[in-house]
Amino acid sequence: MAGAFEILFGICLLFPLTRQYAAFGIIILLIAVFPANLYMYQKGAKGIPKWALLLRLPLQLALIAWAYLYT
């Protein structure tokens, strides 16, 4: 379900009328899934190297900052 919202918000970024709302939606979504990503790093995920899970955490913060530029 989160993936569908990611796609929807990404499409909405293309249009000036919905750009700000989409950016806030992306920020909220990224904040909402951050605990799950942190949990995956702590507990491990089948087939995903630990370094990749760790790299995703600061990358997610960078994506939040990038989305904020569109608000």
Secondary structure as GFF3:
##gff-version 3
##sequence-region A 1 71
A	DSSP	alpha_helix	2	12	.	.	.	ID=ss1
A	DSSP	alpha_helix	19	43	.	.	.	ID=ss2
A	DSSP	alpha_helix	50	68	.	.	.	ID=ss3
###
